[in-house]
Amino acid sequence: MRIVTDKIAFEELKQIADEKFGDLVKAVVDVEKEIMVLGGELHSDGEALLLQNGSTQKDLWGINLYPGKYPNPDWIEFDSIINFRPTLGNKTRDIEDPKIRQKIIEILNKRIEK
């Protein structure tokens, strides 16, 4: 797993996908710190790594990235079991709040050099 606090080349993202699942990269995004973890078997692995590095649970959201689908909007899938947070108003695995989705897209655009 890799914590991205600066930038990562899109080619490197594709390489991470190839090494793990072939077509997808599991990612966990900290919407407050604007950083993310890429790779790992489960979103909860990335979540744990960010928590160990000072992130706060409420700021962490799991997504899947499909580099082969870029630039189609569906290259980002807002689905993860870590997103199920009824106490925060998110009652499914999907990220329901459009503001959080938009923030994640902005962070991806900032951190991934295409």
N, C-alpha and C positions, 0 to 999 in steps of 0.2 A: 504494500500500500504506500501511497505517496501523498503527503500533505502538500498542497499547492498554495503558497502564500504570495507568489509573484506571477509568473507566466509559465505556460507549458505550450509547446508547439503542437499543432493539430496532428502532425505525423506521429508524435510521441503518444498521443491519446489513442490513435489507431493501433500503435504497437502494444499498448496495454490491453486493448480489446483482443488482439490476436493471441496474446500470451495466456489470457484467462478463459474467456468464453467464446472467442472467435468474432462475434459481431457486437458485443456490448460491454460497456464499462459501468460498474456500479460506482456511484458517487454519493457522498454526503456533503451537503453544503451548509456552512455556518453563515446565515444571512446577516448576522450582526458584525462579525469580524471580516466577512467577505472572503473567506478562504474555503477550501474543500479538500476532501480526501478522495483519491481515485484508486480503484482496484479493490481487492478483497473479495472473499467468497460471499459475504453477507453485508448488507448495509449496517447491521449492528456492529460489525468489525470496525468500520470507518467511524461510526458514531462513538465507539469506545475510545478510539485513538484521539479523536478531537476532544472528548471529555477529559482525557488524561492530559491534554495540552491546554486546558483552561477554557474550553467552550462551555456554554450553558445549554442544557437539554432543549429548552424551548426554542432555541435558535437553529437547531439541526434538522435538516430535511433530506430524505433519501430520494434519489432519482436514478434513472438509467439513461445512459447515453449510447446512441447507435451511430458511430462516426460514418458508417457507410450510407446512412440516410441523409446526412448533411448536404444541402442547406434546407431541406424540408423541415417545417416546424416539428414534425413528429420524430425528429432525431432525439428529442428530449421526452422521456416518459416520466411523469411525476408520480410514480407508484412505488411504494415501499411499506412494509409492515411498520417501520419506525414512525411513519407519518400518522398512524392511527392514534389520535390524541383527543378523545372526547372532552377532556377537561379544558382544552384550548379551542374547542369548537370544531376540530377536524375529526369527523366521525367515520372516515373511510381510510383506506390505504392511499388514496389519491390526495394530492395537495389541493384542497378545495378553494382556498383564498386566492383570488386572482392577483392580489398585491404581492403575495409571497412568490407566486409563480413568476411574476414579472421581475421581482428582485433577483431570483435565481437566474433568469435569462440574462439580466444585466451583469451578474457576477461571472457567468460563463463567458460572456462577450469580453469581459475585462481580463480574465485569466487565460483563456485559450486563444492562442495566435493562429488564425486560420490562413 
